[in-house]
Amino acid sequence: MEATAAMFAPTQNLLDWLSSTGLAVSLTVLGAILMARFVNWGGSKVTDRIDSNYMQGDALVRSEATKHRHSVAQVITWVIITIIYVIATMKVLDQLSLPIGSLVAPATVLGAALGFGAQRVVQDILAGFFIITERQYGFGDTVQLAVTGSSEDAEGVIEDVTLRVTRMRNSDGEVITVPNGQIVKAINLSKDWARAVIDVPVPATSDINRVNEVLHQVGVEAFADRGLKKLLLDEPTVMGVESLTVDEVSVRVVARTLPGKQFQVGRALRVRIATAMRRQGITVEPDLQTVRAAEGEG
């Protein structure tokens, strides 16, 4: 009987452990997962409500406050989930009777070993903190980011901003993820207001005063157009001659627009300017020598 009892003792001990400590650990892990999912669900509801308020409103573009609230809601969600998992980990260690104090020394050695690798993560988090608190950009902004080690800037519409990374989608539909610590310059193309700049090339022999009159009239008509006026903050302005070459003069027209609408306004103004110039017989003739050289190469 004693031998039989000794044989089943390990099994009984395992069952006792599973019914006490194992159950407590399982409930802690399950509770942490459920709480994290609930927080993530709540954060999604908040951001969806922010977006729905914008979509149902009359504003053509997101306000700076709306974009900031959306980014802050995402960051708070991420921080709360991280805290839940950290607390759950500490609770599980306590339930397993692993003395946290005894782990301090190994953790110190491990921290020193990983310190150099973690520097970049800490740099990303600090940079993300200042990006959000300083409102450099937020959800829905069109930005251009200069990234360390990249010869080309990353440009697109912000879809997600966390303390560690910035995610954007470019015009080709590609999602670009940039660590916040690697951003050396951020150009916000949709903050407060924007400007559409159109350089109009005309022949050097053209009457510049007449060209200015035509461009001014185009601006007046554009500002009177109901579709364009709601995108413009004021009437497009003719700035004058921007550059001068032997064969060509470039006259600049600028228009202040709502944030992110400079590209749409610029395309519409170019169509109007091209039509008005053609109607007045003002065109840029190609260089005959260049044309002949191209024909000779062909």
Helices and strands as residue ranges (DSSP letters): H 2-17, I 18-22, H 23-56, H 64-95, G 101-103, H 104-133, E 142-147, E 154-161, E 165-169, E 175-179, G 180-182, E 183-188, E 194-203, H 208-224, H 226-229, E 237-244, E 248-257, H 262-279, H 288-297
